[in-house]
Amino acid sequence: MSSDIFIPSSPNLSLAWAEAFIRVMGRGVTELSPLVITVTDIADEVPVESKEIRQTLDAQLRRLDLQSCHTVANTIFPESMWNPNSSNDADQLFQRFERAWPRIRRCPANHRGSYFRRLTAYCPSGSDESVNQLEHVVNTYRKGNHRRSALQASVFDPTRDHNDCRQLGFPCLHQVAFTPIGSQGLSVTGFYATQFLLERAYGNYLGLCRLGRFMAKQMGLTFEKMICIASVAQRGAPTKTQLQPLTNELAAILAKAGEAQA
Protein backbone atom coordinates (compact mmCIF):
# COMPACT_ATOMS: atom_id res chain seq x y z
CA MET A 1 0.00 0.00 0.00
CA SER A 2 1.02 3.63 -0.32
CA SER A 3 1.76 5.72 2.73
CA ASP A 4 0.73 9.31 3.20
CA ILE A 5 3.22 12.14 2.78
CA PHE A 6 6.43 11.41 4.68
CA ILE A 7 8.76 14.17 5.87
CA PRO A 8 11.74 12.97 7.93
CA SER A 9 12.32 14.89 11.13
CA SER A 10 16.08 15.33 10.77
CA PRO A 11 17.75 18.10 8.72
CA ASN A 12 20.84 15.87 8.42
CA LEU A 13 21.21 14.16 5.02
CA SER A 14 22.21 10.76 6.39
CA LEU A 15 19.65 10.64 9.18
CA ALA A 16 16.83 11.86 6.94
CA TRP A 17 17.62 9.19 4.35
CA ALA A 18 17.75 6.50 7.05
CA GLU A 19 14.38 7.61 8.46
CA ALA A 20 12.80 7.38 5.01
CA PHE A 21 14.36 4.00 4.26
CA ILE A 22 13.20 2.51 7.55
CA ARG A 23 9.71 3.89 6.92
CA VAL A 24 9.42 2.25 3.49
CA MET A 25 10.64 -1.01 5.02
CA GLY A 26 7.70 -0.98 7.44
CA ARG A 27 5.08 -3.70 7.42
CA GLY A 28 2.54 -3.18 4.65
CA VAL A 29 4.39 -0.20 3.18
CA THR A 30 5.42 -0.41 -0.47
CA GLU A 31 6.03 3.26 -1.22
CA LEU A 32 6.01 6.76 0.22
CA SER A 33 3.94 9.26 -1.71
CA PRO A 34 5.24 11.88 -1.61
CA LEU A 35 8.56 11.90 0.20
CA VAL A 36 9.93 15.35 1.05
CA ILE A 37 13.53 15.62 2.26
CA THR A 38 14.87 18.94 3.54
CA VAL A 39 18.58 19.14 4.39
CA THR A 40 19.80 22.20 6.28
CA ASP A 41 22.54 20.56 8.36
CA ILE A 42 25.28 22.08 6.21
CA ALA A 43 28.78 23.19 7.22
CA ASP A 44 30.89 25.33 4.88
CA GLU A 45 28.37 24.59 2.10
CA VAL A 46 28.89 20.81 2.45
CA PRO A 47 26.15 18.58 3.88
CA VAL A 48 26.99 17.07 7.25
CA GLU A 49 26.81 13.27 7.05
CA SER A 50 26.88 10.32 9.37
CA LYS A 51 29.99 8.39 8.36
CA GLU A 52 28.51 5.26 9.91
CA ILE A 53 25.31 5.44 7.84
CA ARG A 54 27.16 6.23 4.61
CA GLN A 55 29.59 3.35 5.09
CA THR A 56 26.81 0.94 6.06
CA LEU A 57 24.81 1.81 2.94
CA ASP A 58 27.82 1.66 0.62
CA ALA A 59 28.73 -1.77 1.99
CA GLN A 60 25.21 -3.01 1.20
CA LEU A 61 25.39 -1.51 -2.29
CA ARG A 62 28.71 -3.29 -2.95
CA ARG A 63 27.23 -6.62 -1.83
CA LEU A 64 24.43 -6.15 -4.37
CA ASP A 65 26.83 -4.95 -7.10
CA LEU A 66 25.15 -1.53 -7.22
CA GLN A 67 26.68 1.92 -7.65
CA SER A 68 28.07 3.67 -4.58
CA CYS A 69 26.54 6.86 -3.20
CA HIS A 70 29.41 8.88 -4.66
CA THR A 71 28.99 7.35 -8.12
CA VAL A 72 25.27 8.15 -8.13
CA ALA A 73 26.00 11.71 -6.97
CA ASN A 74 28.38 12.15 -9.92
CA THR A 75 25.51 11.65 -12.37
CA ILE A 76 24.05 14.93 -11.09
CA PHE A 77 27.31 16.77 -10.46
CA PRO A 78 30.78 15.42 -11.42
CA GLU A 79 32.59 16.86 -8.42
CA SER A 80 36.05 15.55 -9.37
CA MET A 81 35.97 17.66 -12.55
CA TRP A 82 35.37 20.91 -10.66
CA ASN A 83 38.14 23.06 -9.22
CA PRO A 84 36.31 25.65 -7.09
CA ASN A 85 39.56 27.56 -6.53
CA SER A 86 39.99 28.35 -10.22
CA SER A 87 39.00 31.81 -11.42
CA ASN A 88 37.39 30.19 -14.46
CA ASP A 89 35.96 27.18 -12.67
CA ALA A 90 32.58 26.92 -14.43
CA ASP A 91 33.95 27.06 -17.98
CA GLN A 92 36.65 24.56 -17.08
CA LEU A 93 34.09 22.18 -15.62
CA PHE A 94 31.81 22.37 -18.64
CA GLN A 95 34.73 21.85 -21.04
CA ARG A 96 36.12 18.89 -19.07
CA PHE A 97 32.75 17.21 -18.99
CA GLU A 98 32.23 17.70 -22.73
CA ARG A 99 35.62 16.18 -23.47
CA ALA A 100 34.81 13.22 -21.25
CA TRP A 101 31.25 12.75 -22.52
CA PRO A 102 32.07 10.35 -25.42
CA ARG A 103 33.64 8.01 -22.86
CA ILE A 104 30.90 8.52 -20.26
CA ARG A 105 28.10 7.82 -22.72
CA ARG A 106 29.57 4.39 -23.54
CA CYS A 107 28.38 3.21 -20.12
CA PRO A 108 25.11 1.29 -20.71
CA ALA A 109 23.42 3.26 -17.92
CA ASN A 110 24.04 6.47 -19.89
CA HIS A 111 22.73 5.37 -23.28
CA ARG A 112 19.79 7.79 -22.94
CA GLY A 113 21.89 10.55 -21.43
CA SER A 114 22.92 11.70 -17.95
CA TYR A 115 21.53 14.28 -15.58
CA PHE A 116 24.50 16.63 -15.76
CA ARG A 117 24.53 16.33 -19.54
CA ARG A 118 20.85 17.32 -19.73
CA LEU A 119 21.59 20.31 -17.47
CA THR A 120 24.56 21.51 -19.53
CA ALA A 121 23.64 20.42 -23.07
CA TYR A 122 19.85 20.18 -23.27
CA CYS A 123 18.99 19.44 -26.90
CA PRO A 124 15.44 18.28 -27.76
CA SER A 125 15.04 15.81 -30.61
CA GLY A 126 15.06 17.61 -33.93
CA SER A 127 17.00 20.62 -32.63
CA ASP A 128 20.50 21.49 -33.84
CA GLU A 129 21.35 23.66 -30.85
CA SER A 130 21.95 22.64 -27.26
CA VAL A 131 21.42 24.85 -24.21
CA ASN A 132 23.63 24.99 -21.15
CA GLN A 133 20.84 25.58 -18.64
CA LEU A 134 23.16 26.05 -15.67
CA GLU A 135 25.06 28.76 -17.50
CA HIS A 136 21.79 30.41 -18.48
CA VAL A 137 20.52 30.46 -14.89
CA VAL A 138 23.78 31.99 -13.64
CA ASN A 139 23.86 34.64 -16.37
CA THR A 140 20.20 35.50 -15.80
CA TYR A 141 20.80 35.97 -12.07
CA ARG A 142 23.97 37.99 -12.57
CA LYS A 143 22.11 40.36 -14.90
CA GLY A 144 19.75 41.19 -12.05
CA ASN A 145 16.77 39.00 -12.98
CA HIS A 146 15.98 37.26 -9.68
CA ARG A 147 12.56 36.01 -10.75
CA ARG A 148 12.43 32.57 -9.19
CA SER A 149 10.66 30.93 -12.10
CA ALA A 150 13.63 31.94 -14.30
CA LEU A 151 16.09 30.08 -12.10
CA GLN A 152 15.22 26.51 -12.98
CA ALA A 153 16.48 23.78 -15.29
CA SER A 154 14.68 20.89 -16.92
CA VAL A 155 15.88 17.31 -17.25
CA PHE A 156 12.75 15.68 -18.63
CA ASP A 157 12.55 16.05 -22.43
CA PRO A 158 9.10 15.27 -23.90
CA THR A 159 10.61 14.77 -27.36
CA ARG A 160 12.65 11.83 -26.04
CA ASP A 161 11.07 10.74 -22.78
CA HIS A 162 7.38 10.57 -23.69
CA ASN A 163 7.13 7.03 -25.03
CA ASP A 164 5.34 3.76 -24.37
CA CYS A 165 8.18 1.93 -22.60
CA ARG A 166 6.90 0.20 -19.45
CA GLN A 167 10.21 0.84 -17.66
CA LEU A 168 12.32 3.78 -18.80
CA GLY A 169 14.88 4.11 -16.02
CA PHE A 170 16.05 7.59 -17.01
CA PRO A 171 15.23 10.33 -16.19
CA CYS A 172 13.67 10.03 -12.75
CA LEU A 173 14.85 13.54 -11.89
CA HIS A 174 12.65 15.89 -13.89
CA GLN A 175 13.54 19.42 -12.81
CA VAL A 176 15.88 21.42 -10.58
CA ALA A 177 15.06 24.84 -9.12
CA PHE A 178 17.62 27.26 -7.68
CA THR A 179 15.98 29.56 -5.14
CA PRO A 180 17.68 32.54 -3.47
CA ILE A 181 16.73 32.66 0.21
CA GLY A 182 17.29 35.47 2.67
CA SER A 183 19.90 38.02 1.66
CA GLN A 184 22.73 35.73 0.51
CA GLY A 185 21.52 32.13 0.63
CA LEU A 186 20.66 29.58 -2.05
CA SER A 187 18.36 26.57 -1.89
CA VAL A 188 18.31 23.83 -4.52
CA THR A 189 15.20 21.69 -5.07
CA GLY A 190 15.07 18.50 -7.11
CA PHE A 191 11.75 17.06 -8.31
CA TYR A 192 11.51 13.32 -8.94
CA ALA A 193 8.62 11.38 -10.46
CA THR A 194 9.92 8.18 -8.85
CA GLN A 195 12.92 7.41 -6.69
CA PHE A 196 14.48 4.19 -5.39
CA LEU A 197 15.56 4.69 -1.79
CA LEU A 198 18.20 1.96 -1.68
CA GLU A 199 19.92 2.36 -5.04
CA ARG A 200 19.64 6.06 -5.74
CA ALA A 201 18.21 8.36 -3.08
CA TYR A 202 21.28 8.95 -0.89
CA GLY A 203 23.45 9.63 -3.93
CA ASN A 204 20.76 11.90 -5.36
CA TYR A 205 20.78 14.00 -2.19
CA LEU A 206 24.56 14.27 -2.32
CA GLY A 207 24.54 15.20 -5.99
CA LEU A 208 21.93 17.92 -5.50
CA CYS A 209 23.92 19.38 -2.60
CA ARG A 210 27.10 19.44 -4.69
CA LEU A 211 25.23 21.05 -7.57
CA GLY A 212 23.83 23.61 -5.15
CA ARG A 213 27.30 24.48 -3.88
CA PHE A 214 28.56 24.95 -7.44
CA MET A 215 25.63 27.14 -8.46
CA ALA A 216 25.85 29.21 -5.28
CA LYS A 217 29.48 30.05 -6.05
CA GLN A 218 28.59 31.14 -9.59
CA MET A 219 25.70 33.28 -8.32
CA GLY A 220 27.69 34.90 -5.52
CA LEU A 221 25.56 33.22 -2.85
CA THR A 222 26.01 30.64 -0.08
CA PHE A 223 24.52 27.17 -0.38
CA GLU A 224 22.22 26.67 2.62
CA LYS A 225 19.46 24.18 1.83
CA MET A 226 18.63 21.14 -0.31
CA ILE A 227 15.08 19.96 -0.86
CA CYS A 228 14.23 16.74 -2.66
CA ILE A 229 10.61 15.98 -3.54
CA ALA A 230 9.79 12.50 -4.82
CA SER A 231 6.23 12.01 -6.01
CA VAL A 232 6.71 8.31 -5.32
CA ALA A 233 9.60 6.82 -3.33
CA GLN A 234 10.02 3.05 -3.35
CA ARG A 235 12.34 0.62 -1.61
CA GLY A 236 14.15 -0.58 -4.76
CA ALA A 237 14.81 -3.94 -6.40
CA PRO A 238 15.99 -6.09 -3.44
CA THR A 239 13.34 -7.73 -1.28
CA LYS A 240 12.53 -6.66 2.26
CA THR A 241 13.98 -9.93 3.52
CA GLN A 242 17.29 -9.18 1.80
CA LEU A 243 17.36 -5.69 3.28
CA GLN A 244 16.20 -6.45 6.81
CA PRO A 245 19.77 -6.65 8.22
CA LEU A 246 20.48 -3.19 6.77
CA THR A 247 17.25 -1.89 8.29
CA ASN A 248 18.23 -3.25 11.70
CA GLU A 249 21.66 -1.61 11.49
CA LEU A 250 20.16 1.73 10.53
CA ALA A 251 17.57 1.57 13.30
CA ALA A 252 20.34 0.96 15.84
CA ILE A 253 22.32 3.93 14.49
CA LEU A 254 19.26 6.21 14.67
CA ALA A 255 18.53 5.07 18.21
CA LYS A 256 22.11 5.82 19.23
CA ALA A 257 21.89 9.26 17.59
CA GLY A 258 18.65 9.95 19.45
CA GLU A 259 20.22 9.01 22.77
CA ALA A 260 23.17 11.32 22.07
CA GLN A 261 20.81 14.24 21.47
CA ALA A 262 18.68 13.55 24.54
N, C-alpha and C positions, 0 to 999 in steps of 0.2 A: 504494500500500500504506500501511498505518498504521505509524507508528513506535511504539517503546516510550515510556514516560513520559519527558518532557523537562523538565528543570529548569535554566534558564539559570544560569550561574555568577555573574553580576553582580547586586549588590543595587541597582544604579542603574536607574531606570525605563526610560530611553531605551536603555541598553545591553542590558538584559534583553529588551526588545521586539525589538531588532535581532537578537540571538542567535536568538530564536525564529523570526523571519521568515526569516532566512537558512537555518535548519534545515528549515523547511517548503518552501523553494525548492530543496532538495537533490534530486539525481537519484533518481527512484523514490519520492519521499515525497509523499503527497497530504494527510496530516493528522498531527497530533501527538495522541496519546491515552494519558494526559491531558497537559496542559500546566500546570505549576505555577510561577507567578511570585511571587517574594517580594521586596518592595521595602523596604529598611531605610535606604537612602541618603537621609536626610531631614534638612533643615536648617530650624529654626524651624517645624516641622510642615508644611513644604512639600517635596514630592519634588524632589530634585536632578535636573536634566535635562541632556542634551546638546543645546545649541541647534542644533548642526549636524544632528543626527539629526532633531529635531523639524521643522526647516525643510525638510529634504530630503523627509521624509514628506508634510508639508503641500503641498509643491509638486507631488508626484506625485498627491495626492488632488485638487488643483485641476485638473490636466490631465485627470483622469478624471471631473470634475464630481461629486465625492463630498464629503461633509461633512468639515470640518477636525477635527483632534484636539480643539480647544476646543469645537466644536459638539457632538460626540459626548459629551464630558465633561459638558456641560450637561444631557443627558438624565438623568443620574444625580444631578447636583447643580448647580442653577442659581446658580453662584457670584456673578454680577453682582447678584442679588437679595438677597444676604446682606451685612449690615453687621456684622462681628464686633465692632466697637467700641460698638455699641448695647447698652444695659442690657437691652433686650427683644428681642434679635436673633432668637431662634427664632420667636416669635410674629409678628414683622414679616415674616420670610421666608415663613412659611406663608401669611400673609394676602396678601402680594404675589403669590405663586405662584397662589393661588386666584383672585385678580382677573384674572391674566393667562391662566388656563387656557382660557377660551372662545376666545381668540385662538390659543393654542398648539395646541389640539386641531384647529384647521382645517387644520393641516399634514397632508398625506396620510400621512406617516410616523407620525403620532400617532393615527390613526383608531381604533386598538385601545387606546390609552392611552400613558403614558410611564412610565419607571422611577420618577422622583421622585413622580409622581402616585400610583402604586401604593404607594409607601412612606408617603405622607402622607394618602391618602384611599382606603384599600383597602376595596372594597365589592363583595363577591361578588354574582353575579346572583341576583336575588330578594330581596336585603336592602335595607332602607330606611336603614340606618345605615352610615356609613363610619368607618374607624378610622385615626387618624394613628399609624402604627406607630413612627415615630421618636420622637414625643412619649411614647408608652407606654414605650419602652425607657428613655428618659431618666428619666421619673418613677419607673419600677420601680427603677432603679439609685440614684436619689437617696433613695428610701425605705429603702435598705439591703439590698435583694435583689440580691446579686451573683451569683446562680446563672447560669452562662454560657448555659444553654439558654433562659433568659428574655430574653436580650439579642440577639434576632435578629428579622429582618423578612422577610416573604415577598413576592415579586413574582409568582410563578406562581400563577394562580387556576384551579383545576380546573373551576369553573363556567363559565369563559369560554375557557380555553386547551386543554382536552381536547376536541379535535374531529378530524375526518378530513381537514383540509387537508393537502396534501402539502408545502406551504411556508407557514409561518405568519409568520416574520419577527420577531415580537414575542410574548412576551419570551424572549430568550436568557439573560438574567440571571434566575435563579430565586430566589435567597435571599442575604441579607447578614447576617453575624454580626459583632457588636461584642464583642471579647474584651479585658477588662482584663488587662494583663501587668505583672509586677513590682509595685511599690508605687504607681506613678502613671501607667503607660503604657496606651495603647489600641491594639489591632490591629483592622483591619477586613478581613473576608474575603468575597469575592464568589464565588458558585458559578454557573458557566455550563454549560448543556447543550451548546451549540455556540458557537463564537466565530470570527469572520473576522479574521484577523491584519492584513490591509491596511486594511480599511474601518473596523474598530471597536476592535480591541484596545488600541491606544495611548490612545485617548480613554477607553475603559473604565477603564484603570489610573488615568488622571488623575482621572476622576470619582469613583472609589472613594476615592482619596486625599483629595480635597476633601470628600467626605462624611465621611470619618474625622476630618478636622480639625474639622468642624462638630460632630460628635457628641462628640468629646473635650472641646471647650469646654463643651458642655452638661452633661457628666458630671463636670467638674472634673478631667479627666485631660489627658495630653499624647499627641498622635498620634505613634506611633513605627513602625508597620509596616502594610503593605498586602499581602495575599495574594490572588491571583486563581487560581482553579482552574477550568480548562475541561476538561470531560469529553472534548470533541473540539475541536481548534483546526485550522482550515483556512486555506488561503491567501486565499481570497476570489474574487470574480468574474473579475477579469482573468487572462489566461493567463500562464504562466511566461515566455513569450517577451516579452510586454509589460512584465513586471516585472523582467526581467534587468538592465537598466541601474540600476534602484533597488537591486537586490541587490548589484551591483558597487560602487556608491557606499557602501552600508552596510558592506560587507566592508572597504573601504579605511579607513573611519572607525574600525571596531573594531580593525583592525591598528594604526592610529596611536595609539589609546587604549592598546593593549597595550604598545606601545613606550614610551609615556610612563610607564607604571607599572613597567616593567622596571628 
